[in-house]
């Protein structure tokens, strides 16, 4: 599509086994600095979320830096730091790079400041809604690194269109716009205090220079907590899976029925680290993102009497071994949070033995007669 005088592109992924003949929403995935929109399929495998939640993925591509002066000044960063700056894909997200040394301003530049990527994303959303005949709801935005900066920038200017935002190792830029708009929106933020690229405190001394990239993360979270009028923080140490490394996670939840703020404060992980339970991490990014999106989706776009979501059909939950169902017989399928089927089996006498499952969070689908009932299952 043509926006702002430039040809722009984006990838579309539609879920496997499309439910009810219609999708239930859109997840917009924004890649990081110098990266491509293929990342979400080649590196992060976000398609599992789309399959699980019956959503479209839209993965747009950023433009290269358009200001020749920025290209020239990037050589300063390369010479003063260990970073090799690539400007082949840069979001216009209010990311301002400031470098000072002994009180002298060596660099102060905003990346792609004349590119209105908010307009591009807005036009892309309109096009997808039109192409798929979808209502303007259940739209989520997820960004990694600089894509996280862009996610926050879009939310500040157009957040009324979104059902929630997720930032992984991103923040809010020093030149971000719209902080006076006070748009309320659910927020899910993942950030490592040992991030060596997007500094948790927004800036870092790399002697003899001070490099500033972002608003300190504590201030970012406090801004959204205040804007959303969220509650007092509830902190828990995340240990959903037995960890085999030294990386730890604190999940800090500022509860609000409609506009919660969740901050995963990570310690020990580098910038590009993506949590996976099968590699010995204490949590799984895919599962946490899926849980957040699911909790903030409105009713499905298309709903039939034969499909009932989020209705309690078994107990106890969490479960150790046996579950008891509210119908005598049927067929149960168990899926992980990435949408992969683990097992399908029949049950009688209204009970089922789940001792074969490892501890974790799953989705359970029960078919009985003409009804299909889907619920979240927590296995202790």
MARZAPA-757810 format. One record per residue (C-alpha): residue number from 0; chain; x negated, y, z negated. Coordinates in steps of 0.5 Angstrom, whole numbers. Layout:
<pts>
  pos  unit      u      v      w
  NUM     A      X      Y      Z
...
</pts>
This chain:
<pts>
  pos  unit      u      v      w
    0     A      0      0      0
    1     A     -2      7      1
    2     A     -2     12     -5
    3     A     -6     18     -6
    4     A     -9     18      1
    5     A    -12     11     -1
    6     A    -11      4      1
    7     A     -9      0     -5
    8     A     -8     -7     -6
    9     A     -6    -12    -11
   10     A     -5    -20    -12
   11     A      1    -23    -13
   12     A      2    -30    -17
   13     A      9    -33    -18
   14     A     10    -38    -23
   15     A     10    -46    -22
   16     A     17    -49    -23
   17     A     21    -43    -22
   18     A     26    -43    -27
   19     A     33    -41    -26
   20     A     31    -39    -19
   21     A     29    -32    -21
   22     A     23    -30    -25
   23     A     24    -27    -32
   24     A     19    -21    -32
   25     A     12    -18    -29
   26     A      5    -18    -33
   27     A      0    -13    -30
   28     A     -7    -15    -31
   29     A    -12    -10    -30
   30     A    -19    -12    -29
   31     A    -26     -9    -32
   32     A    -31     -4    -30
   33     A    -34     -7    -24
   34     A    -30    -13    -23
   35     A    -25    -15    -19
   36     A    -17    -18    -19
   37     A    -19    -25    -18
   38     A    -22    -25    -25
   39     A    -15    -27    -28
   40     A    -15    -33    -24
   41     A    -22    -35    -23
   42     A    -25    -33    -31
   43     A    -19    -32    -35
   44     A    -14    -37    -32
   45     A     -8    -32    -34
   46     A     -3    -36    -29
   47     A     -2    -41    -35
   48     A      2    -35    -38
   49     A      6    -34    -32
   50     A      8    -41    -32
   51     A     10    -42    -39
   52     A     14    -35    -39
   53     A     17    -35    -32
   54     A     13    -29    -30
   55     A     10    -26    -24
   56     A      3    -24    -25
   57     A      1    -17    -21
   58     A     -7    -16    -21
   59     A     -9     -9    -18
   60     A    -16     -7    -15
   61     A    -19     -1    -18
   62     A    -23      3    -13
   63     A    -30      5    -12
   64     A    -32     11    -16
   65     A    -31     17    -11
   66     A    -35     23    -14
   67     A    -42     22    -11
   68     A    -45     26    -17
   69     A    -43     21    -21
   70     A    -47     16    -17
   71     A    -53     20    -18
   72     A    -52     21    -25
   73     A    -51     14    -26
   74     A    -58     13    -25
   75     A    -59     17    -32
   76     A    -55     12    -35
   77     A    -59      6    -32
   78     A    -66      9    -34
   79     A    -64     11    -41
   80     A    -60      4    -43
   81     A    -60     -3    -42
   82     A    -54     -2    -38
   83     A    -54     -3    -30
   84     A    -48      1    -28
   85     A    -44     -1    -22
   86     A    -39      4    -19
   87     A    -36     -1    -14
   88     A    -29     -1    -18
   89     A    -27      4    -23
   90     A    -20      6    -26
   91     A    -18     13    -27
   92     A    -17     12    -34
   93     A    -20     18    -38
   94     A    -26     14    -39
   95     A    -31     20    -40
   96     A    -39     18    -41
   97     A    -43     23    -46
   98     A    -50     22    -47
   99     A    -54     26    -52
  100     A    -61     26    -54
  101     A    -64     31    -60
  102     A    -58     35    -59
  103     A    -59     36    -52
  104     A    -53     34    -47
  105     A    -56     29    -42
  106     A    -50     27    -39
  107     A    -42     28    -39
  108     A    -38     25    -34
  109     A    -31     23    -33
  110     A    -31     17    -28
  111     A    -26     17    -22
  112     A    -23     23    -25
  113     A    -19     25    -19
  114     A    -16     18    -18
  115     A     -9     18    -20
  116     A     -8     10    -22
  117     A     -2     11    -26
  118     A      1     13    -20
  119     A     -1      7    -16
  120     A      1      3    -22
  121     A      8      6    -22
  122     A      9      5    -15
  123     A      6     -2    -15
  124     A     11     -4    -20
  125     A     17      0    -16
  126     A     15     -5    -10
  127     A     15    -11    -14
  128     A     22    -10    -17
  129     A     24     -8    -10
  130     A     21    -14     -7
  131     A     24    -19    -12
  132     A     30    -16    -14
  133     A     29    -15    -21
  134     A     31    -10    -26
  135     A     26     -5    -29
  136     A     25     -9    -36
  137     A     20    -15    -39
  138     A     14    -11    -36
  139     A      8    -12    -40
  140     A      1    -10    -38
  141     A     -6    -13    -40
  142     A    -13    -10    -39
  143     A    -20    -13    -40
  144     A    -25     -8    -42
  145     A    -24     -2    -37
  146     A    -18     -5    -35
  147     A    -16     -4    -43
  148     A    -17      3    -42
  149     A    -13      4    -36
  150     A     -7      0    -40
  151     A     -7      5    -46
  152     A     -8     11    -41
  153     A     -1      8    -37
  154     A      2      7    -43
  155     A      1     14    -46
  156     A      4     17    -39
  157     A      9     12    -37
  158     A     10      7    -43
  159     A     17      8    -43
  160     A     17      3    -37
  161     A     13     -3    -41
  162     A     16     -8    -46
  163     A      9     -8    -49
  164     A      1     -8    -48
  165     A     -5    -12    -49
  166     A    -12    -10    -49
  167     A    -18    -14    -49
  168     A    -25    -11    -51
  169     A    -22     -4    -48
  170     A    -20      3    -52
  171     A    -18     10    -50
  172     A    -22     14    -47
  173     A    -25     21    -49
  174     A    -21     24    -43
  175     A    -15     20    -44
  176     A     -8     24    -43
  177     A     -2     24    -46
  178     A     -3     23    -53
  179     A      2     28    -55
  180     A      8     24    -51
  181     A      9     20    -57
  182     A     12     14    -53
  183     A     13      8    -58
  184     A     11      1    -55
  185     A      9     -6    -58
  186     A      1     -6    -58
  187     A     -3    -12    -58
  188     A    -11    -10    -59
  189     A    -17    -15    -59
  190     A    -24    -12    -60
  191     A    -30    -14    -63
  192     A    -34    -10    -68
  193     A    -40    -13    -65
  194     A    -38    -11    -58
  195     A    -45     -8    -54
  196     A    -41     -5    -49
  197     A    -35     -2    -51
  198     A    -37      0    -58
  199     A    -32     -1    -64
  200     A    -34      6    -67
  201     A    -33      9    -60
  202     A    -41     11    -60
  203     A    -47      8    -61
  204     A    -55     10    -62
  205     A    -59      7    -57
  206     A    -66     11    -59
  207     A    -67     16    -57
  208     A    -60     17    -54
  209     A    -53     17    -57
  210     A    -48     14    -52
  211     A    -40     16    -53
  212     A    -35     12    -49
  213     A    -29     12    -53
  214     A    -24     14    -59
  215     A    -26     10    -65
  216     A    -22      4    -65
  217     A    -20      5    -72
  218     A    -17     12    -69
  219     A    -14      8    -63
  220     A    -10      3    -68
  221     A     -8      9    -73
  222     A     -5     13    -67
  223     A     -1      7    -65
  224     A      1      6    -72
  225     A      3     13    -73
  226     A      7     14    -66
  227     A     11      7    -67
  228     A     12      9    -74
  229     A     10      2    -76
  230     A      9     -1    -83
  231     A      4     -2    -88
  232     A     -2     -7    -85
  233     A     -1    -15    -87
  234     A     -8    -18    -86
  235     A    -10    -25    -85
  236     A    -16    -29    -83
  237     A    -15    -33    -77
  238     A    -17    -40    -77
  239     A    -12    -44    -72
  240     A    -17    -49    -70
  241     A    -23    -51    -74
  242     A    -29    -47    -72
  243     A    -35    -49    -69
  244     A    -39    -42    -69
  245     A    -40    -36    -73
  246     A    -35    -32    -70
  247     A    -29    -30    -74
  248     A    -22    -26    -73
  249     A    -18    -22    -78
  250     A    -11    -21    -75
  251     A     -8    -14    -78
  252     A     -1    -13    -77
  253     A      3     -7    -77
  254     A     10    -10    -77
  255     A     16     -6    -74
  256     A     22    -10    -71
  257     A     21     -7    -64
  258     A     14     -4    -64
  259     A      9     -7    -68
  260     A      2     -6    -67
  261     A     -3    -12    -68
  262     A    -10    -11    -68
  263     A    -15    -17    -68
  264     A    -21    -15    -71
  265     A    -27    -20    -69
  266     A    -34    -20    -72
  267     A    -39    -24    -68
  268     A    -37    -24    -61
  269     A    -40    -20    -55
  270     A    -36    -16    -50
  271     A    -34    -21    -45
  272     A    -32    -27    -50
  273     A    -26    -30    -49
  274     A    -23    -35    -54
  275     A    -21    -42    -52
  276     A    -19    -47    -57
  277     A    -23    -53    -53
  278     A    -29    -49    -54
  279     A    -29    -49    -62
  280     A    -26    -42    -63
  281     A    -22    -41    -69
  282     A    -16    -38    -64
  283     A    -14    -38    -57
  284     A    -13    -32    -53
  285     A     -8    -35    -48
  286     A     -4    -37    -54
  287     A     -4    -31    -58
  288     A     -2    -27    -51
  289     A      3    -31    -50
  290     A      6    -31    -57
  291     A      6    -23    -57
  292     A      9    -23    -50
  293     A     15    -28    -52
  294     A     17    -24    -58
  295     A     18    -18    -54
  296     A     21    -20    -48
  297     A     29    -18    -47
  298     A     34    -24    -45
  299     A     32    -27    -39
  300     A     34    -24    -32
  301     A     38    -30    -30
  302     A     41    -34    -36
  303     A     46    -40    -35
  304     A     50    -44    -40
  305     A     45    -50    -39
  306     A     39    -46    -41
  307     A     39    -44    -48
  308     A     32    -40    -51
  309     A     30    -40    -58
  310     A     35    -43    -61
  311     A     33    -48    -67
  312     A     35    -55    -65
  313     A     30    -59    -70
  314     A     27    -58    -77
  315     A     22    -58    -81
  316     A     18    -52    -77
  317     A     12    -52    -79
  318     A     12    -60    -78
  319     A      7    -65    -81
  320     A      9    -72    -77
  321     A     17    -73    -77
  322     A     22    -68    -74
  323     A     30    -68    -74
  324     A     34    -66    -69
  325     A     41    -63    -68
  326     A     43    -69    -63
  327     A     43    -76    -63
  328     A     39    -78    -57
  329     A     36    -74    -51
  330     A     29    -73    -48
  331     A     23    -69    -51
  332     A     17    -65    -47
  333     A     12    -62    -51
  334     A      8    -57    -48
  335     A      1    -53    -50
  336     A      2    -45    -50
  337     A     -2    -45    -43
  338     A      4    -49    -40
  339     A      1    -55    -39
  340     A      5    -62    -41
  341     A      2    -66    -46
  342     A      8    -71    -47
  343     A     15    -73    -45
  344     A     19    -78    -49
  345     A     26    -80    -51
  346     A     29    -80    -58
  347     A     34    -84    -61
  348     A     37    -83    -68
  349     A     36    -75    -68
  350     A     29    -76    -70
  351     A     22    -76    -67
  352     A     15    -78    -69
  353     A     10    -72    -67
  354     A      4    -75    -71
  355     A      0    -75    -65
  356     A     -1    -68    -64
  357     A     -7    -64    -66
  358     A     -5    -58    -71
  359     A     -3    -52    -67
  360     A      3    -48    -63
  361     A      7    -52    -58
  362     A     13    -51    -54
  363     A     18    -56    -55
  364     A     24    -57    -49
  365     A     29    -62    -51
  366     A     34    -65    -46
  367     A     41    -67    -48
  368     A     47    -68    -44
  369     A     47    -62    -40
  370     A     44    -57    -44
  371     A     36    -55    -44
  372     A     34    -52    -51
  373     A     27    -49    -52
  374     A     23    -47    -58
  375     A     17    -46    -61
  376     A     13    -52    -65
  377     A      8    -51    -70
  378     A      4    -57    -72
  379     A      0    -57    -79
</pts>
